[in-house]
């Protein structure tokens, strides 16, 4: 009896794609399923958890879940496995954590309630001229 060597096939993971490639892939995925009101938020320097957040709305719980599933499917084409997917059961707010990009797909009423865009963009916008003039008039 001769022993045959078994070949174990292993595959080294591919390097993580650049963040701009991952972000573009996420945007293509949400566009594919016609997500509404898609916003990308650059949180570099504001969060140590991720570089970008993408917030999108779905028209129903089924649509929200389908959009999140499409994001996962598109990410896998890049050999990116989600670090986590949360909220699929209720599908009112599904979070897909892809590391450098975190995707939030929400029903409009949930999105309005939590207002993630406002939370992460406070202070990003320069004050408009009217507020500046008012502040100067007040001596501030």
Phi, psi and omega in degrees: 000124179255137179275130177261138178288135177269136178262121177259118181275122176237154179227124176289141179296144176290152176298149179298135179294156177302150185302324181293327177290316179296316179299315180297321179295318177298315180297323177294320180296314181290327177292323181304321181257020173056047173297152183255152173050052182284128180230133173253137183236122177277112181249016175298132182087348178251335183221138176268358184276322185206168177263323182225146169243140173242127179243130181217157179247148172243160185275344180204170178298323178296318179295316178303311180296319180297319178297314179299318178298322180292323176300315179297316181298314179295320180297321180296333175297334178267007185067027178257119176265133178300141174286336178184151173227122184237145172091010184295328184296307180281325177058030171270331176211111178249127178253129176243114182264110178253019180086266182289342179228127175247130185249131176244118176246124190223155167290148182306318182293325178289318179298317179296320182296313184275336173048052181301323181301315180293320181301317186267354181244005178301129179088353179283330184270132175294149180297145178285162187302324182299317179291324179295313180299315179299316180295321179293321179296328181276355181079023180269000000 
